[in-house]
Amino acid sequence: MTGRLVVLDPTAEAPRETSGSLPRPVSLSGLAVGYLDNGKPNSDRFLRLLAARLREDGAQEAAWARKPSIGRVATDEMLDDLAAECDVVVTGVGDCAGCCSCTVRDAIALERRGVPAYVVCTSELVTTARIAARAAGVPDLPLTVIDHPLGSLTDDLLAARAEDASGQIRGRADR
């Protein structure tokens, strides 16, 4: 073998420099809320239902973005646009390992732009989301957790999950 062998250690420690997540607003009423859809099946329908529930509480729908691929982080341009237009952003839905990690990284990138982000992931991916947040230096990133799975749900089940998520976001808004 003539090439160089690179070994990656998945057990490497988290970055020594960590930061906390941004404080959540007391209320979403009157705030411009953006949505970053990672492109998973049903994520768009779920986020639309969630947006409707948050509007009932006075949130103002500001911007929508949909990533072209579930296994990639959002582009800087997409994140910059959301950060410029929104007071807070909801990202999701982390429903598999790759898309969950990317959704967490998108949220952290928004937080580093000064915009609090609410990460939505399913119950089976909480550990993946926490590992991704820790690896990115934000171990306390709050998660909005809905039941797994998402992709195969009926309208009624999607609505129930959106109701659950909106309750968690409202409950976290005053912390």
N, C-alpha and C positions, 0 to 999 in steps of 0.2 A: 504494500500500500504506500503510495507516494504522497497522499494528501494529509492534511492535519486533522486529527480527530478532536472534536469539541464535545465535552461531556457537560450536560446541564444537570444541576442538582435541584430537584423540585422541593427539597426540604430546606432550602436556604432561608435564612432568617428574614423577617420583614424589615423594611427600611428603618434605619435608626431614627430618622426624622419622621415623626408622625404629626398629623394635624387633626383637629376635631372637625366634625361636620359643622356647617353654618347653623346658627339658630333658626328655628322655624318661626314664621310669623304668628302672631297671636290669633289671627283669623285670615282666611283667604278672601273674605268679603271685600270686593272692590279691587282685588289684585289681579294682575294680568298673568294667567296661568297658561303655560305652554305644554305641549305634549310631544314627546319623542318616541315614536313607534319603531320598534326594532324589526318589524316585518314578519314576526311569527304568525302562523295561522291563528286567526281570531284576535290578535292583539289590537288591530284597528277597531274592531267592533267593541271589544272590551273598553278601550280607552275612550271611545265615543260615549258609551254608557256611563263611564266614570265622570267624564266631562259634564254630562247632563246633570248628574247628581251634585257635582261641585258648583255648577251654575245655580242650582236651587238654593245654595248657601251664599250666593252673591259673588262667587268667583267670576271673573271676566275671561272668556276664552280669547287667548291672544295669538297663538301661533301653533302650527302643526308641522312636524317634519317626520318623514318616514325614511329609514335607512334602506338602501338598496340591497343590503345583505345582512342576514342575522348574525353572521360570524365575524363582523368587523365593527370597530368603533366608528362613531359618527365622525364626519370630516370636521376639520377646524372651522370651515366656513359655516357648516350647519350649526355647530355649537355657538359660534360667534353671533349668528343671526338670532338664535333662541335667547342667548344672554342679553342681546340688545333690546329685544321685544318683550321679555317676560320678567315678572317679579319672582316667580317660582316655576319649576318645570317638573312634570311627571314623566319618568322614563319607564319603559317596559315593553313587553313583559318577559322577565327572565324565566323561561320554561324549559331550558336545556342548559347543559354546562357551558357551552361556548357562548350562546346568546346572553346567558345570565352574567357571565364575567364581563362581556362587552357592555351590557346595560349598566353595570356597576361602574365601569371605567368612564362611561359617558356621563353618569351622574357626578362623579368626582371631578371630571373636567369642567362641568358646569359650575360646581361649587367653587372651583379655583378661579372661575370667572366672576365670582361674587353672587351667584344665583343658587339659592337652596333648591335641592332636587329630591324628589320623592321617588325611590326605586320600588317598583312593583315586581315581585318574583313569586313563584309558586312554592308551596310548602316543601316539596322535594329538593329544592335548590337553595335553601337557606344556607346550608354549610358552604356551598360553592360561592354564594354571594359574600358571605363573611370572610372567606379566604381571599377573594378578589379584593375586597375593601382593605383588609389588613395588608395585603401585598402592595397595594397602592399607597399605603401610609395613612389611611383614614379608617382605623379599626372600629370607630363608633358610628359609622354611617348607618342611619336608621333605615329599616326595611319595612315595606308594606307587603305583608305576606297573605296570599290568597291560596285556596286549595288547588292542588294539582289534579288533573292537567288543565290546560287551557284550550288546546287546539281542536278538541273534538266536542266542544260543549254546544248545547242547544241555547237558544235565545234566553230562556228562563234561567238556566244555570249561569250564563254570562252576566245577566242582570243581578243575580244574587251575589256573585263575586264582586261586581262593581259596587254594590251596596256595602259589602264588607270592607272593601278598600277605601271607600269614601269615609266610612266611620273611623278607620284607622288614621287616615290623613287628617280629618277634623280633630281627632283626639290628640294628634301629635302637633297640630298647629299652634297650640297654646303652651308648648313646652320650650 
